[in-house]
Amino acid sequence: MIENLLKNFKEKITETNFKTNDVYFYFTDLNETYSLTETKKIKEIRNNDRYLIFKISSLDLLEIVNGKIHPEDLLFNKKIKISGDISLLL
């Protein structure tokens, strides 16, 4: 399920020319990390100085992908935490 959710999310953001390299999701409810590029579970983040991690629950990401909530709503409620090199978003 998570892989399909990430593939769907990746398709939607790829249309905006957002680069998915070195972007990861840590799902707080599953205690698992997934690579957005590969849309697969990983054991650890590659030894790289530039990465971006979104810490979020899988249910919250599902609601974002389905358009039920806006990501900013979760940021203000502190349900999403972002760490790493924010310049990867540019």
C-alpha positions in Angstrom: 0.0 0.0 0.0 2.7 2.5 0.9 4.6 1.9 -2.3 1.5 2.6 -4.4 0.7 5.7 -2.3 4.3 7.1 -2.8 4.1 6.3 -6.6 0.9 8.2 -6.8 2.4 11.1 -4.9 5.5 11.1 -7.0 3.5 11.2 -10.2 1.6 14.2 -9.0 4.7 16.2 -7.9 6.8 15.2 -10.9 4.4 17.3 -13.0 5.7 20.4 -11.1 9.3 19.5 -12.0 10.1 18.7 -8.3 13.1 16.5 -8.1 12.6 13.4 -6.0 16.3 12.5 -5.6 17.4 12.3 -2.0 13.9 12.8 -0.6 12.6 10.4 2.0 9.5 9.8 4.0 9.7 8.4 7.5 6.3 7.1 8.5 5.9 7.6 12.2 3.1 5.1 12.6 5.1 2.4 10.8 8.5 3.3 12.0 9.8 2.8 8.4 11.7 5.0 5.9 10.9 5.1 2.2 12.8 6.6 -0.7 10.6 8.8 -2.8 12.8 8.2 -5.9 12.5 4.4 -5.7 9.2 4.4 -3.8 10.5 1.5 -1.7 11.3 0.9 1.9 15.0 1.4 2.8 17.0 0.4 5.8 19.0 3.6 6.0 19.6 6.8 4.1 22.6 6.8 1.8 25.7 8.5 3.2 24.9 11.8 1.5 25.2 15.3 2.8 22.1 16.4 0.9 18.8 14.8 1.8 15.4 15.8 2.9 13.2 13.8 5.3 9.5 14.2 5.8 8.3 12.7 9.0 4.6 12.0 8.7 2.0 9.2 9.4 0.9 7.1 6.4 -2.7 8.1 7.0 -1.8 11.8 6.8 0.1 11.3 3.5 -2.9 9.4 2.1 -5.2 12.3 2.9 -2.7 14.7 1.2 -2.5 12.6 -1.9 -6.3 12.2 -2.1 -6.7 16.0 -1.7 -8.6 15.7 1.5 -6.3 18.0 3.4 -3.6 20.6 2.4 -0.1 19.9 3.6 0.1 23.3 5.3 -2.7 22.3 7.6 -0.5 19.5 9.0 2.5 21.7 9.3 0.7 24.1 11.5 -0.6 21.3 13.6 2.9 19.9 13.9 2.0 16.6 12.4 4.7 16.8 9.7 8.3 17.4 10.6 10.9 18.2 7.9 14.6 17.8 8.4 17.7 18.0 6.1 18.5 20.2 3.2 15.4 22.3 2.5 17.1 23.7 -0.6 16.3 20.4 -2.3 12.7 21.7 -2.7 13.9 24.5 -5.0 
